[in-house]
Amino acid sequence: MKNTSSRGYDVIVAGGGAAGMMAAIFAARAGASVLVIEFNDRLGKKILATGNGKCNYTNRAIDLHNYYGADRAFLEQVFAAFSEQDTEDFFRGLGIEPYEQEGLLYPRSKQAKSVQGALLQEIQRLSVTLVMEKQVKRIEMTDPGFLVTTADKETFTAGSVILACGGKASAIRGSRGDGYYLASCLGHEIAEPVPALVQLHAADPLVKMAAGVRADAGITTWIDDKKTAFWQGELQITDYGLSGIVVFQSSRLAAYGLLEKKDVCLDVDFLPEYAKTEAEELLQRRLHMREGNLTLEQSLQGLLHDKLIAPILKRAGLSAEKLAGDCDKEDVTCLLAALRHYVVKITDTHGFSNAQVTAGGVKTDRIDPKTMESELVPGLFFAGEVLDVDGICGGYNLQWAWSSGALAGMHCIGKRK
């Protein structure tokens, strides 16, 4: 890698995460001299934590309905210009052979460091200049180009700047949302950032009584009595609230509801695989086992995790020692409601430091989706999580990083010179 000096570059990339590395590669492939300024001690640090260390780097069944923030027309143009297939081909060209699991793509090595390492090798091959452990403090328009100043007052100039500083999510050093300030100083509006793909805090007996339980569940998110989303999958109950894939998928909407001081509740169905009549028949059969001489607690054993039984019976207003055969129609109705509609009030998120992504960010209404260039500041480009685009689990957020980063890198040459 080159040593740095305070000289000019064709392109400066602020941020060396997934989107920034992608942008640097495509700009360098186009013949540009590229400088990457990264706050951390190495590039792509957050990539190493993705997919539980396996890196689900894209999804062969990307559905734009599973993205939030930007309008769908904007996203359609971005992904038409650099698609999932383009991503797959790009990484295969770097030596990453895909392993598919229900449409989700992982490196065949099943190691996130394979993806990070492949990107870093390409950056080294292209002689991209790196400045590590420095914070971009200011970006100023000059005539021509830009002057970029770091927190320790080192300065660099470039014809174009790509802002790829990420958001505020993750405990990784540097995830502080600096890009929002830099973008706002250049005239761009910011949608209030909130944690997304994050655990949620809850005030409910279920939390303390069933901490540590994992269960298949259906989760309906309610914001001020309005149904906003439904997800089915694994629910994890913690000592502070709820986690698991279904909670992560619901968390963005919950976070914005909390930000707006609205009532946020998750309606948990502990029997999601059963239709209404099937669940009723199942419960009646279990209540009549051993001629109804089992207690309610005993009748639910084998159907539910042991630690779920007490809070569910408590919610139904029933004693664990009550004989199942003594239950009347109202008791059965209450028990079914507790099993299928266990409503939990959400009080907070588990914070940016535990979130996988940031919702909110630089609004996309003044950005060209074909190039990722600012319509307000020619020569300024955006890529990745700094923008108001976020998706569900399953490779969506990395695909956004790859697509937006590639487009910014492709189109940033020859600006403001």
C-alpha positions as CSV (number, residue, x, y, z in Angstrom):
1,M,0.0,0.0,0.0
2,K,1.1,3.5,-0.7
3,N,2.3,5.9,2.0
4,T,0.2,9.1,2.2
5,S,1.2,12.7,1.8
6,S,-1.0,15.8,1.7
7,R,-1.5,15.7,-2.1
8,G,-4.5,15.6,-4.4
9,Y,-6.4,12.5,-5.5
10,D,-9.1,12.0,-8.1
11,V,-11.4,10.5,-5.5
12,I,-11.5,10.5,-1.7
13,V,-13.7,7.9,-0.1
14,A,-14.7,8.8,3.5
15,G,-15.3,5.4,5.2
16,G,-13.8,2.0,4.6
17,G,-16.7,-0.3,5.4
18,A,-18.5,-2.5,2.9
19,A,-19.8,0.4,0.7
20,G,-16.6,2.4,0.9
21,M,-14.4,-0.6,-0.1
22,M,-16.8,-1.2,-3.0
23,A,-16.7,2.4,-4.1
24,A,-12.9,2.5,-3.9
25,I,-12.5,-0.6,-6.0
26,F,-14.8,0.6,-8.8
27,A,-13.3,4.1,-8.9
28,A,-9.7,2.6,-9.0
29,R,-10.7,0.1,-11.7
30,A,-11.9,3.1,-13.8
31,G,-8.3,4.5,-13.5
32,A,-8.8,7.0,-10.7
33,S,-6.2,7.7,-8.0
34,V,-8.2,6.9,-4.8
35,L,-7.7,7.7,-1.1
36,V,-9.8,5.9,1.6
37,I,-9.9,7.6,5.0
38,E,-11.1,5.1,7.7
39,F,-11.7,5.7,11.4
40,N,-10.8,2.1,12.4
41,D,-7.5,0.3,12.3
42,R,-8.6,-1.9,9.4
43,L,-11.1,-1.8,6.5
44,G,-14.3,-3.8,6.5
45,K,-14.3,-4.4,10.2
46,K,-18.1,-4.6,10.4
47,I,-18.2,-7.2,7.6
48,L,-16.5,-9.6,9.9
49,A,-19.5,-9.7,12.3
50,T,-22.2,-10.2,9.6
51,G,-24.2,-13.4,9.3
52,N,-22.8,-14.6,12.7
53,G,-19.4,-14.5,11.2
54,K,-20.4,-16.3,8.0
55,C,-21.4,-13.2,6.0
56,N,-24.7,-13.5,4.2
57,Y,-23.4,-11.2,1.4
58,T,-26.5,-11.1,-0.8
59,N,-29.9,-12.7,-1.5
60,R,-31.0,-14.2,-4.8
61,A,-34.6,-13.3,-4.1
62,I,-34.3,-9.6,-3.2
63,D,-37.7,-8.1,-2.8
64,L,-37.8,-4.3,-2.7
65,H,-40.8,-4.4,-0.4
66,N,-38.3,-5.5,2.3
67,Y,-36.5,-2.1,2.2
68,Y,-37.4,1.0,4.1
69,G,-36.6,4.7,3.8
70,A,-36.1,5.5,0.2
71,D,-39.1,5.3,-2.2
72,R,-39.3,2.1,-4.3
73,A,-38.7,3.9,-7.6
74,F,-35.3,5.1,-6.3
75,L,-34.4,1.6,-5.2
76,E,-35.5,0.1,-8.5
77,Q,-33.2,2.3,-10.4
78,V,-30.2,1.6,-8.1
79,F,-30.7,-2.2,-8.3
80,A,-31.3,-2.1,-12.1
81,A,-27.9,-0.4,-12.5
82,F,-26.1,-2.9,-10.2
83,S,-28.1,-6.0,-9.3
84,E,-27.7,-9.0,-7.1
85,Q,-26.4,-10.9,-10.1
86,D,-23.8,-8.2,-10.6
87,T,-22.8,-8.6,-7.0
88,E,-22.5,-12.4,-7.3
89,D,-20.4,-12.1,-10.5
90,F,-18.2,-9.4,-8.8
91,F,-17.4,-11.6,-5.8
92,R,-16.9,-14.7,-7.9
93,G,-14.3,-12.7,-9.8
94,L,-12.6,-12.1,-6.5
95,G,-12.5,-15.8,-5.7
96,I,-15.6,-16.0,-3.5
97,E,-17.6,-19.1,-4.5
98,P,-21.2,-18.8,-3.3
99,Y,-23.0,-21.2,-1.0
100,E,-26.8,-20.9,-1.2
101,Q,-29.1,-21.6,1.6
102,E,-32.8,-20.8,0.8
103,G,-31.8,-18.0,-1.5
104,L,-29.3,-16.5,0.9
105,L,-25.7,-16.4,-0.4
106,Y,-22.7,-17.0,1.8
107,P,-19.0,-17.6,0.8
108,R,-18.5,-21.3,0.5
109,S,-15.8,-21.0,3.2
110,K,-18.6,-19.8,5.5
111,Q,-16.2,-17.2,6.8
112,A,-16.9,-13.5,6.7
113,K,-13.2,-12.8,6.7
114,S,-13.1,-14.4,3.2
115,V,-15.3,-11.6,1.9
116,Q,-13.4,-8.9,3.8
117,G,-10.1,-10.3,2.7
118,A,-11.1,-10.6,-0.9
119,L,-12.1,-6.9,-1.0
120,L,-8.9,-5.9,0.8
121,Q,-6.7,-7.8,-1.7
122,E,-8.4,-6.1,-4.6
123,I,-7.9,-2.7,-3.0
124,Q,-4.2,-3.5,-2.5
125,R,-3.9,-4.8,-6.1
126,L,-5.3,-1.5,-7.4
127,S,-2.9,0.6,-5.3
128,V,-5.6,2.4,-3.4
129,T,-4.1,4.7,-0.8
130,L,-5.3,4.2,2.8
131,V,-5.3,6.5,5.7
132,M,-6.3,4.6,8.8
133,E,-7.5,5.6,12.3
134,K,-8.4,9.1,11.2
135,Q,-11.8,10.9,11.3
136,V,-13.0,13.1,8.5
137,K,-14.0,16.3,10.2
138,R,-14.9,18.6,7.3
139,I,-15.6,18.5,3.6
140,E,-15.4,21.8,1.8
141,M,-16.1,22.7,-1.8
142,T,-13.2,24.4,-3.6
143,D,-12.7,25.6,-7.1
144,P,-12.2,23.0,-8.4
145,G,-13.0,19.9,-6.3
146,F,-13.0,19.4,-2.5
147,L,-10.8,20.0,0.5
148,V,-11.1,17.2,3.1
149,T,-9.9,17.8,6.6
150,T,-9.4,15.2,9.3
151,A,-9.8,15.7,13.1
152,D,-6.0,16.1,13.5
153,K,-6.1,18.8,10.8
154,E,-4.5,16.8,8.0
155,T,-5.8,17.9,4.6
156,F,-6.4,16.2,1.3
157,T,-7.9,17.4,-2.0
158,A,-9.9,15.5,-4.6
159,G,-12.1,16.1,-7.6
160,S,-14.8,13.9,-6.1
161,V,-15.8,12.7,-2.6
162,I,-17.8,9.6,-1.8
163,L,-19.4,9.8,1.6
164,A,-19.6,6.2,2.9
165,C,-19.2,6.7,6.7
166,G,-21.9,4.3,7.7
167,G,-24.5,5.0,10.3
168,K,-24.6,4.8,14.1
169,A,-25.2,1.0,14.5
170,S,-22.9,-1.5,16.0
171,A,-20.5,-1.4,18.9
172,I,-17.6,-1.2,16.4
173,R,-15.5,1.9,17.0
174,G,-16.3,4.6,14.6
175,S,-20.0,3.9,14.1
176,R,-21.0,7.3,15.3
177,G,-23.0,8.9,12.5
178,D,-20.3,11.4,11.5
179,G,-21.6,11.2,7.9
180,Y,-24.9,12.8,8.9
181,Y,-23.1,15.9,10.1
182,L,-20.9,16.1,7.0
183,A,-23.9,15.7,4.7
184,S,-26.0,18.3,6.5
185,C,-23.2,20.8,6.3
186,L,-23.3,20.4,2.5
187,G,-27.1,21.0,2.4
188,H,-28.6,17.5,2.6
189,E,-31.5,16.7,4.9
190,I,-31.3,13.9,7.5
191,A,-34.1,11.6,8.5
192,E,-33.8,11.0,12.2
193,P,-31.6,7.9,12.8
194,V,-32.9,5.0,15.0
195,P,-31.5,1.6,15.7
196,A,-32.8,-1.2,13.4
197,L,-32.4,-5.0,13.4
198,V,-32.1,-4.7,17.2
199,Q,-33.4,-6.3,20.3
200,L,-36.4,-4.6,22.1
201,H,-37.0,-3.9,25.8
202,A,-40.3,-5.0,27.3
203,A,-42.1,-4.5,30.6
204,D,-43.8,-7.8,31.1
205,P,-43.7,-10.8,33.5
206,L,-42.8,-13.0,30.5
207,V,-39.4,-11.4,30.4
208,K,-38.3,-12.4,33.9
209,M,-40.2,-15.7,34.0
210,A,-39.1,-17.1,30.6
211,A,-35.7,-15.5,30.1
212,G,-33.5,-17.7,27.9
213,V,-36.4,-19.4,26.1
214,R,-36.3,-19.7,22.3
215,A,-39.6,-20.5,20.6
216,D,-41.2,-20.4,17.2
217,A,-43.7,-17.6,17.2
218,G,-45.6,-15.2,15.0
219,I,-45.1,-11.5,15.9
220,T,-47.6,-8.7,14.9
221,T,-46.3,-5.2,15.5
222,W,-48.9,-2.7,16.7
223,I,-48.2,1.1,16.8
224,D,-51.0,3.1,18.4
225,D,-53.5,0.3,17.8
226,K,-52.5,0.1,14.1
227,K,-51.2,-3.2,12.7
228,T,-47.9,-2.4,10.9
229,A,-46.1,-5.8,10.3
230,F,-46.2,-9.5,10.8
231,W,-43.2,-11.9,11.0
232,Q,-42.9,-15.6,11.9
233,G,-39.8,-17.3,13.1
234,E,-37.6,-17.7,16.1
235,L,-38.4,-15.6,19.2
236,Q,-35.8,-15.3,21.9
237,I,-36.8,-14.1,25.4
238,T,-34.1,-12.3,27.3
239,D,-33.9,-10.8,30.8
240,Y,-34.5,-7.3,29.4
241,G,-37.0,-8.0,26.6
242,L,-37.3,-9.8,23.3
243,S,-34.8,-10.8,20.6
244,G,-34.6,-13.2,17.7
245,I,-35.2,-12.8,13.9
246,V,-38.9,-11.9,14.3
247,V,-38.1,-9.1,16.7
248,F,-35.2,-7.8,14.5
249,Q,-37.5,-7.6,11.5
250,S,-40.1,-5.7,13.6
251,S,-37.6,-3.4,15.3
252,R,-37.4,-0.5,12.8
253,L,-41.1,0.2,13.0
254,A,-41.0,-0.2,16.8
255,A,-38.0,2.2,17.1
256,Y,-39.8,4.9,15.1
257,G,-43.0,4.4,17.0
258,L,-41.1,4.9,20.3
259,L,-39.3,8.0,18.8
260,E,-42.7,9.5,18.1
261,K,-43.9,8.7,21.6
262,K,-46.5,6.2,20.4
263,D,-47.7,3.0,22.1
264,V,-45.7,0.1,20.7
265,C,-46.8,-3.5,21.3
266,L,-45.8,-6.9,20.0
267,D,-48.7,-9.4,19.8
268,V,-47.0,-12.9,20.2
269,D,-48.6,-16.0,18.8
270,F,-47.0,-19.1,20.4
271,L,-48.9,-21.4,18.1
272,P,-48.3,-19.8,14.7
273,E,-48.4,-23.0,12.7
274,Y,-52.0,-23.8,13.7
275,A,-55.1,-22.3,12.1
276,K,-57.7,-20.9,14.5
277,T,-59.9,-24.0,14.5
278,E,-56.8,-26.3,14.7
279,A,-55.5,-24.5,17.7
280,E,-58.9,-24.8,19.4
281,E,-59.1,-28.5,18.7
282,L,-55.5,-29.0,19.9
283,L,-56.2,-27.2,23.2
284,Q,-59.5,-29.1,23.8
285,R,-57.7,-32.4,23.2
286,R,-55.0,-31.6,25.6
287,L,-57.4,-30.4,28.3
288,H,-59.2,-33.7,28.1
289,M,-56.1,-35.9,28.4
290,R,-56.4,-38.4,31.3
291,E,-60.1,-37.6,31.5
292,G,-59.3,-34.0,32.5
293,N,-57.4,-35.0,35.6
294,L,-54.2,-33.3,34.7
295,T,-53.5,-29.8,36.0
296,L,-53.3,-27.0,33.5
297,E,-49.6,-26.9,33.9
298,Q,-49.3,-30.6,33.1
299,S,-51.6,-30.3,30.2
300,L,-49.4,-27.7,28.5
301,Q,-46.1,-29.6,29.1
302,G,-44.8,-31.0,25.8
303,L,-46.6,-28.2,23.9
304,L,-44.7,-25.3,25.3
305,H,-41.3,-24.8,26.9
306,D,-41.7,-25.3,30.6
307,K,-40.7,-21.7,31.4
308,L,-43.5,-20.3,29.1
309,I,-46.3,-22.1,30.9
310,A,-46.4,-20.0,34.1
311,P,-46.5,-16.5,32.4
312,I,-49.1,-17.7,29.9
313,L,-51.4,-19.1,32.6
314,K,-50.8,-15.9,34.6
315,R,-51.9,-13.8,31.5
316,A,-55.0,-16.1,31.2
317,G,-55.8,-15.6,34.8
318,L,-55.7,-19.3,35.5
319,S,-54.0,-21.3,38.3
320,A,-51.4,-23.8,37.3
321,E,-52.9,-26.3,39.7
322,K,-56.4,-26.0,38.4
323,L,-57.6,-29.3,36.9
324,A,-57.9,-29.1,33.1
325,G,-61.3,-30.8,33.2
326,D,-62.7,-28.1,35.4
327,C,-62.1,-25.4,32.8
328,D,-65.3,-23.8,31.4
329,K,-65.7,-22.1,28.1
330,E,-64.5,-18.8,29.4
331,D,-61.3,-20.4,30.8
332,V,-60.6,-22.0,27.4
333,T,-61.2,-18.7,25.6
334,C,-58.8,-16.9,28.0
335,L,-56.1,-19.6,27.6
336,L,-56.4,-19.5,23.8
337,A,-56.0,-15.7,23.9
338,A,-52.9,-15.9,26.0
339,L,-51.4,-18.6,23.7
340,R,-52.2,-16.8,20.5
341,H,-52.3,-13.1,21.4
342,Y,-49.8,-12.5,24.2
343,V,-49.4,-8.7,23.9
344,V,-46.1,-7.3,25.2
345,K,-45.6,-3.6,25.6
346,I,-42.3,-2.4,24.2
347,T,-40.5,0.3,26.2
348,D,-37.2,0.9,24.3
349,T,-34.7,-0.6,21.9
350,H,-31.5,-2.2,23.0
351,G,-29.6,0.8,21.5
352,F,-27.4,1.6,18.6
353,S,-24.5,-0.3,20.0
354,N,-26.4,-3.6,19.7
355,A,-28.1,-2.8,16.4
356,Q,-27.1,-4.4,13.1
357,V,-28.0,-1.4,11.0
358,T,-29.3,2.2,11.3
359,A,-32.7,3.3,10.0
360,G,-32.8,6.9,8.8
361,G,-29.9,8.9,7.5
362,V,-29.4,11.2,4.4
363,K,-32.6,11.5,2.5
364,T,-32.5,10.2,-1.0
365,D,-34.8,12.8,-2.7
366,R,-31.8,14.9,-3.8
367,I,-29.6,12.0,-4.9
368,D,-29.4,10.6,-8.4
369,P,-30.2,6.9,-8.2
370,K,-28.3,6.0,-11.4
371,T,-25.1,7.5,-10.1
372,M,-25.5,8.2,-6.3
373,E,-24.4,11.7,-7.0
374,S,-25.8,14.7,-5.0
375,E,-28.1,17.0,-6.9
376,L,-27.1,19.8,-4.6
377,V,-23.3,19.4,-4.7
378,P,-21.8,18.1,-8.0
379,G,-18.9,15.7,-7.3
380,L,-20.3,14.6,-4.0
381,F,-21.5,10.9,-3.9
382,F,-23.1,8.7,-1.3
383,A,-23.0,5.0,-0.6
384,G,-24.2,2.6,2.0
385,E,-25.7,3.0,5.5
386,V,-25.2,6.7,5.7
387,L,-28.3,7.0,3.4
388,D,-31.9,6.6,4.5
389,V,-32.1,3.0,3.2
390,D,-32.3,-0.1,5.3
391,G,-33.6,-3.6,4.8
392,I,-34.6,-6.7,6.7
393,C,-32.2,-9.5,7.7
394,G,-31.1,-11.8,4.8
395,G,-28.4,-10.0,2.8
396,Y,-30.5,-6.9,2.1
397,N,-28.3,-4.3,3.8
398,L,-25.0,-5.7,2.3
399,Q,-26.6,-5.7,-1.1
400,W,-27.5,-2.1,-0.7
401,A,-23.9,-1.4,0.3
402,W,-22.5,-3.2,-2.8
403,S,-25.0,-1.6,-5.2
404,S,-24.7,2.0,-4.0
405,G,-20.9,1.7,-3.5
406,A,-20.4,0.3,-7.0
407,L,-22.5,3.0,-8.7
408,A,-20.8,5.8,-6.7
409,G,-17.3,4.4,-7.7
410,M,-18.3,4.0,-11.3
411,H,-19.5,7.5,-11.8
412,C,-17.3,9.7,-9.6
413,I,-14.5,10.2,-12.2
414,G,-13.9,13.6,-13.8
415,K,-16.1,15.7,-11.5
416,R,-15.4,19.3,-10.4
417,K,-12.0,19.5,-12.1
